[in-house]
Amino acid sequence: MRRRAALAAALLALAAPATGCASGPSLEDQGQVTAPPGDSKNLVVGSAGFTESDLLAQMYALLLEKAGYGTRILTVANRELYEPALESGQIDVVPEYAATFADWLNAKKHGADARPVGSPDLGTTMRALRRLATPRGLTVLDPGKAVDQNAFAVTASYAARYRLKTLSDLGTSRQKVRLAAGDECVRRPYCAPGLKKVYGIDITGVDPKGVGTTQAKKAVQSGQDQMVLTTSTDATLDDFGLVLLKDDKHLQNADYIVPVVNRSQAGSEGVAAALGRLNTVLNTADLASMNEQVDSWRRLPQDVARAYLEDKGLL
């Protein structure tokens, strides 16, 4: 039976030492992953605790159950905790984001100031991610079509007035743009500096209202700001009269959704085949729609996940 473990229980479990033969390679044995991939019939699926991660974890669990595995879902809303648990085998499967996870593992290995290895190119990103993950006893399965990355939105009326469909259009329009985003946007290469360098957009300031928050979207809706930093799976843009501008020069990294598994527990072809079925159907628009059903319509993630998989003929 699947069950969602409370965060408090998760933290207790992560604090306890791993026992038995289920744990992955120790830090001292990194790079010595020689045992055959494992195929435990009872798997723990991790969720990072936000809507999209919950939905993906629920879908992973349902697909694994369909393939004959027992599952339970463990919510640990902190990568600093769930990634070591994934290495040790206390968590067996998690949904991750290719470029973000590659950069996180790279910083873990080389330090916080390490040069990012994530790239707008998916192939380059996946090669870097697998290089970093394999010595830790992790296997990165194939990505699907769904991607959740930084995205920039303006009001539909603003886009119509200046004939904007892409970020390049905004750059050539020579409009002065105040950007609603997180305060880190001032220095992040994929935010204000990149918009200026790659697109020539005249960013006059960053309004620190957060990434895709209601406050940030309302600031653009009211005309206080001209553009908001959000994500490509944000399904609430219509509620604020906002539209995304296409990242036509590929400033953003390839944050495609990928399952990451503990090799010694869940590295089998059976797990890969079960989770790979999702890759044939799930796209960015579908994921945005499911996020909306949970966040705006107040449906439960497990109900939305099951309905989607049934609709696609996967259950």
RAZI-V462605 format. One record per residue. RES is the residue in one letter. SS is DSSP state (alpha for helix, beta for strand, coil for the rest). D_CENTER is the distance of its C-alpha to the mean C-alpha in Angstrom with 1 decimal. Layout:
res->(RES,RES)
ss->(SS,SS)
d_center->(D_CENTER,D_CENTER)
//
This chain:
res->(M,R,R,R,A,A,L,A,A,A,L,L,A,L,A,A,P,A,T,G,C,A,S,G,P,S,L,E,D,Q,G,Q,V,T,A,P,P,G,D,S,K,N,L,V,V,G,S,A,G,F,T,E,S,D,L,L,A,Q,M,Y,A,L,L,L,E,K,A,G,Y,G,T,R,I,L,T,V,A,N,R,E,L,Y,E,P,A,L,E,S,G,Q,I,D,V,V,P,E,Y,A,A,T,F,A,D,W,L,N,A,K,K,H,G,A,D,A,R,P,V,G,S,P,D,L,G,T,T,M,R,A,L,R,R,L,A,T,P,R,G,L,T,V,L,D,P,G,K,A,V,D,Q,N,A,F,A,V,T,A,S,Y,A,A,R,Y,R,L,K,T,L,S,D,L,G,T,S,R,Q,K,V,R,L,A,A,G,D,E,C,V,R,R,P,Y,C,A,P,G,L,K,K,V,Y,G,I,D,I,T,G,V,D,P,K,G,V,G,T,T,Q,A,K,K,A,V,Q,S,G,Q,D,Q,M,V,L,T,T,S,T,D,A,T,L,D,D,F,G,L,V,L,L,K,D,D,K,H,L,Q,N,A,D,Y,I,V,P,V,V,N,R,S,Q,A,G,S,E,G,V,A,A,A,L,G,R,L,N,T,V,L,N,T,A,D,L,A,S,M,N,E,Q,V,D,S,W,R,R,L,P,Q,D,V,A,R,A,Y,L,E,D,K,G,L,L)
ss->(coil,coil,coil,beta,beta,coil,alpha,alpha,alpha,alpha,alpha,alpha,alpha,alpha,alpha,coil,coil,coil,coil,coil,coil,coil,coil,coil,coil,coil,alpha,alpha,alpha,coil,coil,coil,coil,coil,coil,coil,coil,coil,coil,coil,coil,beta,beta,beta,beta,beta,beta,coil,coil,coil,alpha,alpha,alpha,alpha,alpha,alpha,alpha,alpha,alpha,alpha,alpha,alpha,alpha,alpha,alpha,alpha,coil,coil,coil,beta,beta,beta,beta,beta,beta,coil,coil,coil,alpha,alpha,alpha,alpha,alpha,alpha,alpha,alpha,alpha,alpha,coil,coil,coil,coil,beta,beta,beta,beta,beta,alpha,alpha,alpha,alpha,alpha,alpha,alpha,alpha,alpha,alpha,alpha,alpha,alpha,coil,coil,coil,coil,coil,coil,coil,coil,coil,coil,coil,alpha,alpha,alpha,alpha,alpha,alpha,alpha,alpha,alpha,alpha,alpha,alpha,alpha,coil,coil,coil,beta,beta,beta,coil,coil,coil,coil,coil,coil,beta,coil,coil,beta,beta,beta,beta,beta,beta,alpha,alpha,alpha,alpha,alpha,alpha,coil,coil,coil,coil,beta,alpha,alpha,alpha,alpha,alpha,alpha,alpha,coil,coil,beta,beta,beta,beta,beta,beta,coil,alpha,alpha,alpha,alpha,coil,coil,coil,coil,coil,alpha,alpha,alpha,alpha,alpha,alpha,alpha,alpha,coil,coil,beta,beta,beta,beta,beta,beta,beta,coil,coil,coil,coil,coil,alpha,alpha,alpha,alpha,alpha,alpha,alpha,alpha,coil,coil,coil,coil,coil,beta,beta,beta,beta,beta,coil,coil,coil,coil,coil,alpha,alpha,alpha,alpha,coil,beta,beta,beta,beta,beta,coil,coil,coil,coil,coil,coil,coil,coil,coil,beta,beta,beta,beta,beta,beta,beta,alpha,alpha,alpha,alpha,coil,coil,alpha,alpha,alpha,alpha,alpha,alpha,alpha,alpha,alpha,alpha,alpha,coil,coil,coil,coil,alpha,alpha,alpha,alpha,alpha,alpha,alpha,alpha,alpha,alpha,alpha,alpha,coil,coil,coil,coil,coil,alpha,alpha,alpha,alpha,alpha,alpha,alpha,alpha,alpha,alpha,alpha,coil,coil,coil,coil)
d_center->(26.2,22.7,22.5,20.0,21.1,21.5,19.8,23.3,23.9,20.7,21.8,25.2,24.0,22.0,25.1,27.4,28.2,27.1,30.0,31.3,30.1,26.5,25.2,23.7,25.3,26.4,25.6,29.2,28.5,25.4,26.2,28.6,26.3,29.1,29.2,28.4,25.0,25.3,25.2,25.4,26.1,24.5,20.9,18.7,15.2,13.0,10.9,9.6,11.8,10.2,10.8,7.8,7.4,11.1,11.5,9.7,11.7,14.7,14.6,14.3,17.2,19.2,19.0,20.1,22.8,24.0,24.4,26.5,24.3,24.5,21.4,20.5,17.3,17.0,15.1,14.6,12.9,13.1,11.6,15.2,16.4,14.2,13.9,17.8,18.2,16.3,18.7,21.6,21.1,20.8,17.4,17.3,14.0,10.4,7.2,5.1,3.9,7.6,9.0,7.6,8.5,11.6,12.7,12.4,14.5,16.7,17.4,18.1,20.6,22.2,21.8,20.0,21.9,20.9,20.4,16.8,16.3,13.2,14.7,14.6,16.1,14.0,16.9,17.4,13.9,14.1,17.6,16.7,13.9,16.4,19.2,17.7,16.4,19.6,22.0,20.1,20.7,17.2,16.7,13.8,14.3,14.2,11.4,12.1,12.5,9.5,7.5,5.7,7.6,10.5,13.3,16.9,19.2,22.9,25.4,26.6,30.1,29.3,27.7,30.9,33.2,32.1,31.0,27.4,24.9,23.2,22.6,25.5,27.6,26.9,27.9,31.1,32.0,32.7,31.6,31.0,27.5,26.6,22.8,21.3,18.3,17.6,20.5,18.7,18.5,22.2,21.5,18.0,18.8,16.0,17.5,21.2,22.7,20.9,21.8,25.4,25.6,23.9,24.9,27.9,26.7,29.0,26.8,29.4,27.3,24.0,24.4,22.3,21.1,17.4,14.3,14.7,17.1,20.1,22.4,20.9,21.0,24.6,25.6,24.9,26.4,29.5,29.9,29.6,26.7,26.1,22.4,19.2,15.9,13.2,10.1,10.6,9.9,12.4,15.2,17.7,18.9,22.0,23.1,23.6,25.0,22.2,21.1,18.6,20.2,19.1,17.9,20.8,21.1,17.6,17.1,13.3,11.6,10.3,6.5,7.1,5.7,8.2,10.2,11.7,15.1,18.1,20.6,23.7,22.6,20.4,20.8,23.2,23.4,23.5,20.0,18.7,20.8,19.7,16.0,16.8,18.4,15.3,14.7,18.0,17.2,13.6,13.0,11.2,14.3,14.4,11.0,12.2,15.5,14.4,12.7,16.1,18.0,16.7,16.7,19.8,21.7,21.2,20.7,19.5,16.1,18.2,20.6,18.2,16.5,20.0,21.4,18.8,19.5,23.2,23.3,21.8,24.4,22.1,23.9)
//
